[in-house]
Amino acid sequence: MNVSDFASVKAGDVILQIDPSDYVAKREQAKAALEAALAQLKNLANQEQLQRAAITQANAQLAVTQANADLAQT
């Protein structure tokens, strides 16, 4: 508070100033949490892509194995 009880004030006088440090800290904490969540999402997307590649590779191996089985049977 920049004034005391019953002090005279005029338009434009600053009578109260809020310390923004708590709000700034919470904003920075929220930014960090958002960045962590985005990094985790990107990591999950990369894992999904890796799993899809593994499935494609397994399907190709299955086709080779099936072709070898057909050839052996012939």
N, C-alpha and C positions, 0 to 999 in steps of 0.2 A: 504494500500500500504506500502510495506516495503522498497521502494526506492524512491528517489526524481528524478526530471527531470535531464537527462543527467548523471545520476550516472552510474558507471561501474558495470556491473554484469557479472557473469560467469555461465557456465552451472551448473545447479543444485541449483542455488540460488532461494529462494522463493521471488518472487517479488509482489505477490498478494495472499491474503488469504480471502476466502469468509466465512462470518459468517453463519454457518449452522443453527442457532437457528430458523429462519423463516421456513426453509425446514423441520426441525425436528418437529416444532409445527404443520405444515400442515400435515405431515405424521401421527402424533399422532391423529389429528382431523379426518383424513381419516380412521384410524384404529377404532376409536370410532364409526364413522358412520357405518362402516362395521359390527361391533359387534352389534350395535343397529338393523341394518337391518336383521342380522341373527337371533337375538332374536325375532324380529317381525315375521319372517318366521316360526320359531319354534312355536310361539304362534298360528299363523294361522293354522299350521298343527295340533296342539292340538285341536283347535276349530273344524276343519274339522272332526277329529276323534270323538269328542263329538257329533257332529251333525249326523254322521253316526250311532253312538250308539243309539241316540234318534230315528232315522228312524227305526232301527231294533226293538227297543222296541215298537214303534207305530205299526209296522207291526205285531208283536206278539200279541199286544192288539187287533188289528183288527181281527186276526185269532180267538182269544178267544171269542170276541164279536159275530163273525159270527157263531162260534160253538154253543154258547148259544142261538142265534136266531134260528138256525136249530133245536136245542133240544126243544125249546119252541114251535116251529111250529109243531114238531112231537107230 
